Amino acid sequence: MSKKGNKNKKKGTAFEYRVKAYMVKRGYTVLRARGSLGPADLFCLKPNEKDVAIQCKDVKSNYYSKQEMSEFKQFCRTFDRQCIWAYNFHAPDKKRGRMKFLDLANIEISSLTMEQLAQ
């Protein structure tokens, strides 16, 4: 793996841990899928509440994939999970941005725009 790829992986993993800490503070037990092997990065469980699946994206500029979002949304529907897309857009010269959460169940992905994500 190239050094750049390693750096990006580390930043993505660090963002997953930020989201995990956020959810733990809200009373969830959080399981992390290591190595991006599953459809979600985090599975969050809380008694008497619907399980939450979270896909985490730490990205520069305007990367996002409607197809990836749609596939993740379908996974959540199939297994009756709340479907959260956690993302962290930041300028290329910044290490961190503000965490944002998008509940994909309430969004028509095909009409989603970068402007909506940047809000």
C-alpha positions in Angstrom: 0.0 0.0 0.0 1.3 3.5 -0.8 2.1 5.9 1.9 -0.8 8.2 0.7 -3.2 5.2 0.9 -1.9 4.5 4.4 -2.4 8.1 5.4 -6.0 8.1 4.1 -6.8 4.9 5.9 -5.5 6.3 9.2 -7.6 9.4 8.8 -10.7 7.3 8.0 -10.1 5.1 11.0 -9.6 8.1 13.2 -12.9 9.5 12.0 -14.6 6.2 12.8 -13.3 6.4 16.3 -14.6 10.0 16.6 -18.1 8.9 15.6 -17.9 5.9 17.9 -17.1 8.2 20.9 -19.9 10.4 19.9 -22.4 7.5 19.9 -21.0 6.0 23.2 -21.6 9.4 24.9 -25.2 9.1 23.8 -25.6 5.7 25.6 -25.0 3.3 22.7 -22.8 0.2 22.7 -20.8 0.5 19.5 -19.3 -2.3 17.5 -16.7 -1.4 14.9 -16.3 -3.5 11.7 -12.6 -3.5 11.2 -11.0 -3.3 7.8 -14.1 -2.0 5.9 -15.2 -5.6 5.4 -18.9 -5.1 6.0 -21.6 -2.9 4.7 -21.4 -0.5 7.8 -18.4 0.8 9.7 -20.3 0.9 13.0 -23.2 -0.9 14.6 -24.8 0.9 17.5 -27.0 -0.8 20.0 -29.2 0.6 22.8 -31.9 -1.2 24.8 -35.4 -0.5 23.6 -34.2 1.4 20.5 -33.8 0.5 16.9 -30.2 -0.6 16.0 -28.2 1.9 14.1 -25.8 1.2 11.2 -23.4 3.9 10.4 -21.2 4.4 7.3 -18.3 6.8 8.1 -16.7 9.0 5.4 -13.8 11.4 6.1 -13.3 13.2 2.8 -11.8 16.2 1.3 -13.7 18.3 -1.2 -16.8 16.8 -2.8 -16.4 13.0 -2.9 -19.5 11.0 -2.3 -21.1 8.1 -4.2 -24.9 7.9 -4.7 -24.5 4.3 -5.6 -22.7 3.5 -2.3 -25.3 5.4 -0.4 -28.1 3.6 -2.1 -26.6 0.2 -1.4 -26.1 1.1 2.2 -29.7 2.3 2.5 -30.9 -1.0 1.0 -28.8 -3.0 3.5 -30.4 -1.0 6.4 -33.9 -1.6 5.0 -33.2 -5.3 4.6 -32.1 -5.7 8.2 -34.4 -3.0 9.7 -31.6 -0.7 10.9 -31.6 3.1 11.2 -29.3 4.2 8.4 -26.8 7.0 9.2 -24.2 8.4 6.8 -21.6 10.1 9.0 -19.3 12.4 7.1 -16.6 14.9 7.7 -16.0 17.2 4.8 -12.9 19.3 5.3 -10.6 21.5 3.2 -7.5 19.7 1.9 -5.3 21.8 4.2 -7.3 21.0 7.3 -7.0 17.8 9.4 -10.5 17.8 10.8 -13.9 19.2 9.9 -17.2 19.1 11.7 -19.0 15.8 11.9 -22.3 15.7 10.1 -24.9 13.0 10.1 -27.4 12.2 7.4 -30.4 9.9 8.1 -30.7 8.2 4.7 -34.1 6.8 5.4 -35.5 10.4 5.1 -33.6 11.4 1.9 -34.1 10.7 -1.8 -30.5 9.9 -2.7 -30.9 10.3 -6.4 -31.7 14.0 -5.9 -29.1 14.7 -3.2 -26.7 17.5 -4.1 -23.3 18.6 -2.8 -24.9 21.8 -1.6 -27.1 19.8 0.7 -24.2 17.8 2.1 -22.1 21.0 2.7 -24.8 22.5 4.9 
